[in-house]
Amino acid sequence: MSKDDIYAAPHDQLGEFVFDARVANVFADMIQRSVPGYATTISTIAELASRYVQPGSRVYDLGSSLGAASLAMRHAITQPDVEIIAVDNSAAMVERCCLNVETDTATVPVKVVQADVQDVDIDNASLVVLNFTLQFIAVEERLALLQKAYQGLRPGGKLLLSEKVVFPDPYLDELNIDLHHRYKKAHGYSDLEIAQKRSALENKLIPETVPEHKARLQQAGFARVDVWYQCFNFMSMIAVKAE
């Protein structure tokens, strides 16, 4: 695993954060050191897939990056005739995801697709995963994607959404930001790296509150919505389509 040192040196001009080859090369290290509870999130997604994926259905991993969620689900799913569709718009991420799938030992088929997640048809799905993906989509376009996922899910299907969030209470928001920065420093990031990456992501990653996410999922049609995991300002939710 290559170490993330992209923001270790001062940058005269910080461009917008891009999921290019440089990021793909260090992404496994970056996300483990940047997202508290990431390993727990991935392992729990796999556990939920093992329980709720329906035979003869598809699983969509939208914004699959290197394929961590897809591979974890691939090893957990025991239902017959299931296909995982892993979608990402970054050519560098897709290339590395394909390599990870090819060298993996599980047998559930994984189809890796390079495309914008908003352009992908969702059909015959029993599970849709958006693992830290929606936050990179324009706020005004998020409902349409969730509605498409809802329409493409079978009755009883589930949507798993993981996001960085903000808090309505300014005190709690600052507290959780501080806890997150302390987590990153404890995992080897310097103050300079934290500040520069935050600036690069400022207009790229737009977080929302948990109530905003819940309301949007309900507006999309989901009957039941709740948080199943939270660590500081990162959370995961499950949304259930009625039977």
C-alpha positions in Angstrom: 0.0 0.0 0.0 1.5 3.3 -1.1 1.6 6.1 1.5 -0.5 9.2 0.9 1.9 12.2 0.9 0.0 14.2 -1.8 -0.4 17.3 0.5 2.8 16.8 2.6 4.7 19.6 0.8 3.3 23.2 0.5 1.4 23.8 -2.8 1.6 27.3 -4.3 -1.8 26.8 -5.9 -4.2 24.2 -4.6 -6.4 22.9 -7.4 -9.7 21.1 -6.8 -9.4 17.6 -5.5 -9.5 15.1 -8.4 -9.7 11.3 -8.3 -6.7 10.9 -10.7 -3.9 8.4 -11.0 -2.0 10.0 -8.2 -4.9 9.7 -5.8 -5.8 6.2 -7.0 -2.2 5.1 -6.2 -2.5 6.1 -2.5 -6.3 5.9 -2.0 -6.3 2.8 0.1 -3.9 4.5 2.6 -5.7 7.8 2.3 -9.2 6.6 3.1 -8.0 4.4 6.0 -6.2 7.4 7.6 -8.9 10.0 6.7 -12.2 8.3 7.5 -12.6 7.1 11.1 -14.4 3.8 11.2 -13.9 3.1 7.5 -12.9 -0.6 8.1 -16.0 -1.1 10.2 -18.2 0.5 7.6 -16.9 -1.9 4.9 -17.2 -5.0 7.0 -20.7 -4.1 8.0 -21.8 -3.4 4.4 -20.6 -7.0 3.7 -22.6 -8.3 6.6 -25.7 -6.5 5.5 -25.2 -7.8 2.0 -24.9 -11.4 3.2 -28.3 -10.9 5.0 -30.3 -8.9 2.6 -29.2 -9.5 -1.0 -31.9 -11.5 -2.8 -31.3 -14.4 -5.1 -31.2 -13.6 -8.8 -30.7 -9.9 -8.2 -28.0 -7.2 -8.8 -26.0 -5.2 -6.3 -24.9 -1.7 -7.3 -21.8 -0.2 -5.8 -22.0 3.4 -7.0 -18.7 5.3 -6.7 -16.8 2.1 -6.1 -13.3 3.6 -6.2 -10.8 0.7 -5.7 -13.7 -1.8 -5.1 -13.4 -2.2 -1.3 -17.2 -2.5 -0.7 -17.7 -4.7 -3.8 -14.9 -7.1 -2.8 -16.1 -7.3 0.8 -19.7 -8.0 -0.4 -18.4 -10.5 -3.0 -16.9 -12.6 -0.2 -20.1 -12.4 2.0 -22.9 -13.0 -0.5 -24.0 -16.7 -0.6 -27.3 -16.2 -2.5 -27.3 -17.7 -6.0 -27.3 -15.8 -9.3 -26.2 -12.5 -8.0 -24.1 -9.9 -9.9 -22.3 -6.9 -8.4 -22.1 -3.8 -10.6 -19.2 -1.5 -9.5 -19.4 2.0 -11.1 -16.9 4.8 -10.9 -16.2 7.7 -13.3 -12.4 7.8 -12.6 -10.4 5.9 -15.2 -7.6 5.4 -12.7 -9.9 4.0 -10.1 -11.6 1.7 -12.6 -8.3 0.4 -13.8 -7.1 -0.5 -10.3 -10.6 -1.8 -9.3 -10.4 -4.2 -12.3 -7.0 -5.5 -11.1 -8.3 -6.0 -7.6 -11.3 -8.0 -8.9 -9.1 -10.1 -11.2 -6.8 -11.1 -8.4 -9.5 -11.7 -5.9 -10.5 -15.3 -5.0 -14.3 -14.9 -4.5 -16.6 -16.2 -7.3 -19.6 -13.8 -7.2 -19.4 -11.9 -10.6 -18.3 -8.3 -10.4 -18.8 -6.1 -13.5 -16.7 -2.9 -13.3 -18.1 0.0 -15.2 -16.5 3.4 -15.9 -19.4 5.8 -16.0 -21.0 8.7 -14.1 -23.2 7.1 -11.4 -26.0 9.4 -12.4 -26.0 7.9 -15.9 -26.2 4.2 -15.0 -29.4 2.3 -15.3 -30.4 0.6 -12.0 -32.5 -2.5 -12.5 -33.4 -5.7 -10.6 -31.4 -4.5 -7.6 -31.8 -5.8 -4.1 -29.0 -3.6 -2.7 -27.6 -0.2 -3.7 -24.5 1.1 -2.0 -23.4 4.7 -2.1 -20.3 4.7 0.1 -19.1 8.3 0.5 -20.3 9.1 -3.1 -23.4 11.3 -2.8 -21.3 14.0 -1.1 -19.4 14.6 -4.4 -22.7 15.1 -6.4 -24.3 18.6 -6.7 -26.8 19.0 -3.9 -29.6 19.8 -6.4 -29.0 16.5 -8.3 -28.9 14.2 -5.3 -32.6 13.5 -5.1 -32.8 12.4 -8.7 -30.1 9.8 -8.1 -31.8 8.4 -5.0 -35.1 8.3 -6.8 -33.5 6.3 -9.6 -32.0 3.9 -7.1 -35.4 3.5 -5.4 -37.1 2.8 -8.7 -34.5 0.2 -9.6 -34.7 -1.7 -6.3 -36.9 -4.7 -5.8 -39.6 -4.6 -3.1 -37.9 -4.9 0.2 -34.6 -3.7 -1.3 -32.1 -1.7 0.7 -30.0 1.3 0.0 -26.8 1.9 2.1 -25.6 5.5 2.3 -22.3 6.6 3.9 -21.5 10.3 4.1 -19.4 12.9 5.8 -21.9 15.1 7.7 -22.3 18.5 9.4 -24.3 19.2 12.5 -27.0 21.8 13.0 -25.5 22.8 16.3 -22.4 24.9 15.7 -20.7 23.7 18.9 -21.2 20.0 18.0 -20.1 20.7 14.4 -16.8 22.2 15.6 -16.4 19.5 18.2 -16.7 16.7 15.6 -14.4 18.5 13.1 -11.8 18.8 15.9 -12.2 15.1 16.7 -11.8 14.2 13.0 -8.6 16.4 12.7 -7.2 14.7 15.8 -7.9 11.3 14.3 -6.0 12.3 11.1 -3.0 13.7 13.2 -3.0 10.4 15.2 -2.7 8.6 11.9 0.3 10.6 10.7 -1.1 13.6 8.9 0.5 17.0 9.6 -1.4 20.2 10.1 -0.3 21.3 6.7 -1.6 18.1 5.0 -4.9 18.5 6.8 -5.3 22.2 5.9 -4.3 21.7 2.3 -6.6 18.7 1.7 -9.5 20.5 3.4 -9.0 23.5 1.0 -8.8 21.2 -2.0 -12.1 19.5 -1.0 -13.9 22.7 0.0 -16.0 23.1 -3.2 -15.8 19.5 -4.2 -17.2 17.6 -1.2 -20.5 19.2 0.1 -21.6 17.6 3.4 -25.2 17.8 4.7 -26.9 17.1 8.1 -28.3 13.7 9.0 -31.9 15.2 9.0 -31.3 16.5 5.5 -30.2 13.0 4.3 -33.2 11.3 6.1 -35.7 13.8 4.6 -34.3 13.3 1.1 -34.4 9.5 1.3 -38.0 9.6 2.5 -38.8 12.0 -0.3 -37.3 9.5 -2.8 -39.8 7.0 -1.5 -38.1 4.9 1.1 -40.4 3.6 3.8 -37.8 3.3 6.6 -34.6 5.3 7.1 -32.1 5.4 10.0 -28.5 5.6 10.9 -26.7 2.3 11.5 -23.2 3.7 12.2 -21.6 7.0 13.1 -18.0 7.9 14.1 -17.5 11.7 14.6 -18.7 13.4 11.4 -19.0 10.3 9.3 -22.2 8.2 9.3 -23.9 5.4 7.5 -27.6 5.0 6.9 -29.9 2.3 5.7 -33.0 3.0 3.6 -35.6 0.3 3.0 -38.1 0.1 0.2 -41.5 -1.3 1.2 -42.3 -4.9 0.4 
